[in-house]
Amino acid sequence: MDANDVDGMREEFGDLLLQIVLNSQIAYDAKEFNFTDAVKRIYDKIIRRHPHVFGDLKLDGVEGVLQNWKKLKEKERKGKKEDKGILDGVPVALPALSQAQEYQDRAARVGFDWPEIEGVLEKIREEIEEIKTAENPEQVKSELGDLFFVLVNLARWRDVDAESALREANLKFKKRFAYVEKGAKEQGRNLTDMTLEEMDSYWNEAKGLGM
């Protein structure tokens, strides 16, 4: 989807649908639920969480819709016995950045957050210094994890989806590097034969072209 590859999306959607149908059949064979049950569950959830669309509830703009949606989710969470805390129920299968942002968002709702964005920025500076003084790979790993986590918090403060931001950065890097490769190929050269300065020159050209 990020690459706007329609044919690739078609194939991946088919793979996704296969997994849904296959696992629904496994559940049906185990006498747990069937495909129709799963569809009914999401159908009911959509209606329940969108009373402003399927009911008579009046909400004030996008922010009102979002706040009401969060309240409904919180109510559902409290109704589930297995959810023992505010962070319970966040899917473990979420990408790490998305999971971190959801944890932070939930914690912030109850006031566990810096009062100003400067607190986040100061924490970033602190984590960078701790990486510099880390003495072994395990410490570096731990401190990098802390840095990633607080960078996600900065994204949350600026109303940016961290996962989307990194995906866009990955795609940007891929496009620019492909331009560098293309430049080398046009010269009949391998990248390994080029200097960093030569590759940087093509990289900056790519930036200038808006890649």
C-alpha positions in Angstrom: 0.0 0.0 0.0 2.8 2.4 0.9 4.3 1.9 -2.6 0.9 2.3 -4.3 1.4 -1.2 -5.9 -2.2 -2.1 -6.9 -1.3 -5.5 -8.2 0.7 -6.3 -5.1 -2.1 -5.1 -2.9 -4.5 -7.4 -4.7 -2.2 -10.4 -4.1 -1.6 -9.5 -0.4 -5.3 -9.0 0.2 -5.9 -12.4 -1.2 -3.3 -13.9 1.1 -4.9 -12.1 4.1 -8.3 -13.4 3.1 -6.9 -16.9 2.8 -5.6 -16.7 6.4 -9.0 -15.5 7.7 -11.0 -18.2 5.9 -8.5 -20.9 6.8 -8.4 -20.0 10.5 -12.2 -19.7 10.6 -12.5 -23.2 9.2 -10.0 -24.5 11.8 -12.1 -22.8 14.5 -15.3 -24.3 13.0 -13.8 -27.8 13.0 -12.9 -27.3 16.7 -16.5 -26.2 17.3 -15.4 -22.7 18.5 -16.9 -20.3 15.9 -17.3 -20.0 12.2 -16.6 -17.3 9.5 -20.2 -15.9 9.9 -19.6 -15.4 13.6 -16.5 -13.4 13.0 -18.3 -11.2 10.4 -21.2 -10.7 12.8 -18.8 -9.7 15.6 -17.2 -6.9 13.5 -20.6 -5.8 12.2 -21.9 -5.3 15.7 -18.7 -3.6 16.8 -18.9 -1.1 13.9 -22.4 -0.2 14.8 -21.7 0.0 18.5 -18.7 2.3 18.1 -20.3 4.6 15.6 -23.6 5.7 17.2 -23.3 9.1 15.4 -23.6 7.2 12.1 -26.0 4.4 12.8 -27.9 6.1 15.7 -29.1 9.5 16.7 -26.1 10.7 18.7 -24.9 14.1 17.8 -21.1 14.8 18.2 -19.1 17.9 17.7 -16.7 17.3 14.7 -13.9 14.9 14.3 -12.5 15.4 17.9 -15.9 14.7 19.3 -16.2 11.5 17.3 -12.7 10.4 18.4 -13.3 11.1 22.1 -16.6 9.2 22.0 -14.9 6.3 20.3 -12.2 6.2 23.0 -14.9 6.2 25.7 -16.7 3.3 24.1 -13.5 1.3 23.8 -12.7 2.0 27.5 -16.2 0.9 28.4 -15.8 -2.3 26.5 -12.4 -2.9 28.0 -13.8 -2.6 31.5 -16.4 -5.1 30.6 -13.9 -7.8 29.8 -12.8 -9.7 32.9 -9.4 -10.6 31.3 -8.4 -7.0 31.0 -6.8 -6.2 34.3 -5.2 -2.8 33.6 -5.3 0.2 31.3 -2.6 -1.3 29.0 -4.3 -4.7 28.8 -6.0 -5.3 25.5 -3.4 -3.6 23.3 -2.7 -6.3 20.7 0.6 -8.0 21.1 0.8 -8.5 17.4 0.9 -4.7 16.7 4.1 -3.4 15.1 6.4 -2.2 17.9 6.0 1.5 17.1 2.2 1.3 17.0 2.2 -0.7 20.2 4.4 1.9 22.0 2.2 4.7 20.8 -1.0 3.0 22.0 0.6 2.3 25.4 1.6 6.0 25.7 -1.8 7.2 24.5 -3.6 5.1 27.1 -1.3 6.2 29.9 -1.7 9.9 28.9 -5.5 9.6 29.1 -5.2 9.2 32.9 -2.6 11.9 33.3 0.7 9.9 33.1 2.4 12.2 30.8 4.8 15.2 30.7 2.9 18.5 31.1 4.9 20.1 28.3 6.6 18.7 25.2 10.0 20.1 26.5 9.9 17.2 29.0 9.9 14.7 26.0 12.7 16.6 24.3 14.8 16.6 27.4 14.2 12.8 27.8 15.5 12.3 24.3 18.7 14.2 25.1 19.1 12.1 28.2 18.7 8.8 26.4 21.2 9.8 23.7 23.8 10.6 26.5 23.1 7.2 28.1 23.7 5.5 24.7 27.1 7.2 24.5 28.1 5.9 27.9 26.7 2.3 27.5 29.5 -0.2 28.2 28.2 -3.4 26.5 25.8 -4.5 23.7 23.0 -5.3 26.2 23.2 -1.8 27.7 23.2 -0.3 24.2 20.2 -2.4 23.2 18.3 -1.3 26.3 19.1 2.4 25.9 18.2 2.3 22.2 14.9 0.8 23.1 14.3 3.6 25.6 15.2 6.1 22.9 12.9 4.6 20.3 10.1 4.6 22.9 10.5 8.3 23.8 10.8 9.2 20.1 7.4 7.6 19.6 6.2 9.8 22.5 7.4 12.8 20.6 5.5 11.7 17.6 2.4 11.3 19.8 2.8 14.8 21.1 3.0 16.2 17.6 0.0 14.1 16.5 2.0 12.0 14.1 1.6 8.3 13.7 5.1 6.9 14.4 4.6 3.7 12.3 3.5 5.7 9.3 6.3 8.2 9.7 9.0 5.4 9.8 7.4 3.6 6.8 7.5 6.9 4.8 11.1 7.4 5.8 11.9 3.8 4.7 10.3 4.4 1.4 12.1 7.7 0.9 15.4 6.0 1.6 14.6 3.2 -0.8 13.8 5.7 -3.6 16.9 7.8 -3.1 19.2 4.8 -2.9 17.6 3.4 -6.1 18.5 6.7 -7.7 22.1 6.3 -6.6 22.2 2.8 -8.0 20.8 4.1 -11.3 23.4 6.8 -11.5 26.2 4.2 -10.9 24.7 1.9 -13.5 24.6 4.7 -16.1 28.3 5.2 -15.6 28.9 1.4 -16.0 30.1 1.2 -12.4 29.4 -0.7 -9.2 28.5 1.0 -6.0 31.4 -0.7 -4.3 33.8 1.1 -6.8 32.4 4.6 -6.0 33.5 6.9 -3.2 31.1 8.1 -0.5 31.3 11.6 -2.0 30.3 10.3 -5.4 27.3 8.4 -3.9 26.4 11.4 -1.8 26.3 13.5 -5.0 23.6 11.3 -6.5 21.8 11.2 -3.1 21.6 15.0 -3.0 20.4 15.0 -6.6 17.6 12.7 -5.6 16.7 15.0 -2.7 16.7 18.0 -5.0 14.2 16.1 -7.3 11.9 15.7 -4.3 12.5 12.0 -3.8 
